[in-house]
Amino acid sequence: MLTVCKRYLGNDHDAEEVMLSGFLQFFQKIHQFEYRGAGSISAYLRQIMVNQSLMHLRRREAIIIEEVEDTVVGTQEDPIAQLSATEIMQLITNLPSGYRLVFNLYVIEGMSHKQIASLLHIRDGTSKSQLSKARAMLRQMIIKMEDHGIKS
């Protein structure tokens, strides 16, 4: 659950704080939990952690969907496919907060652009744009890593 929180918040301190408040909420409302088989507890906890992370971002920094200068990315093989999950998670935490939020909600949580737009109070097109730019920025980060010999 710490990894889920860190993916949204980008730093260990806030992620730990949010994770603890998420577990507190889980135990306070455990009577509302309905067991539906293997994995249901994990899914329920994960949803709590995502919601707690988003609430934390709203309180702390107001969710900002920012426009970052476009980068040119080649059309070669997808560089993201060459990395481990740990390396990808590290890169995701380095994305600007708006990009990171939309990327996590769409790619990791499986939400639609319409759901993301409703949750973050933005337009569907903004969600699509942020996702596209997040992916492009991730590719650019990977290319820079390769250029500096960090990943071969």
N, C-alpha and C positions, 0 to 999 in steps of 0.2 A: 504494500500500500504506500510505502514511502516513495517508491519509484513512480507510482501514479501521481502523487502530489508533486514530486520534483519535476516531472515532465511538464506540468502546468506552471509551476512557480519559478523554476530555474535556479533555485538555490537550496542548500541543505537546511539552513536555519528555518526558513519559512515552511519548507516541506515538512519538517519534523513537527512544527507547531500545528500545522493544519492536520497532519495525520493524527496527532493526539486528540485534537478536538473532534475529528471524525470518529475515532474509536469511542470517545465519550458519548457522542450523539448516538452511535450504534447501541451502546449498552443502556443508555437512558430510554431508548425506544425499542428495545429488543422484543417487548411484548407485541409490537406491531409486525415483526418479521414473520413471514410465512414460508416455511421450508418447502421447497419444490424439487428436492432431489439434489444429487451431487452438483456442486458448483454454485448453488443458489446463494450460499452465504458469501462466497467470494464475489459474485456479481453484485449483491446488495451492498457489500462493503465498498466495492469499487465505485459504485454510483454515488455513495455518500462522500467518498474522497474527492471525486470529480466536482460534486456540488460544493463541498467545503472549499476546494481550491478556487473555484469561480467566485464564491462569496468573498473569500479573502482578497482576491484581486480587485473586486469591486470596492471593498472597503479601503484597501491600501492605496491603489494607484489608479483607480477608475480604469476600466478596460479601454484601452486605446487601440483602435485599428489604424495603424500608421501606414503611410505610403513611403516605401523605401525605393531609392533609385533602382530601376531595372538593370539587370545584369545580362550579358550575352552568354548563353550556354550552348555548347556544341551539341550536335545531334548524334554523337557517338553512343556506344552502349551505355545503359543507365549506370552511372558510377555508384549510386546508392546500393545496388545489388552486390557490390564488391566488399561491403563493410559488414562487420559483426553487429549484432544488436546493441552491444555496449557502446560501440563507436557511433552508431546512429543516434542513440539516446543522448550522448554527449553533444552531438551536433544540434539536435533538436533543442536542447536547453540553451544553446547560444543564439537561437532565432529571436528576433524582436517579439515582444509579448503578443501582439495581435496575430502575427504569423503563426507563432507557437500554439496559441489557443485554437485557431481554426484548423491547423494541421492535426493537432491531437484529437479534436472533436470529430473530424472527418475520417482521418486515416486510422486512428487507434480505437476510438469509441464507436465508429461506424454510423455516425449521425449523418443525415442528409443536409444539404445546404439550406433547405427550408427550416429544418429544426435548429441549425446553428444560428441562422438569421434571427429566428424568434428568440432564442436563448440570449443572444448577445445584443439584441435590438439593433440589427443592421439589415441591409438588403441582401437578398440571395446573391446578387451579382457581386457584392462586396466580399461575401464569403468565398465565392468561386475565385475571385481575383486574389484574395489573400492566400488561398491554398496554392494557386498556381505560382505565385511569387515565393511562397515558402519552399516549394519544391525546387524552383530555380535557384534560390539562395542556398539550399542544401547541396545541390549539384555544384554550385560555384565554390562552396566551402571544401567540398571533396576534391575538386580540381586543384585548389590552392594547396591542400594537404599533399596531394600527389606531386605537385610542382616543387614543394619543399622537401620531398623525400620522406614525409611522415608516414605515408601509406603507399605501398607499391602495388 
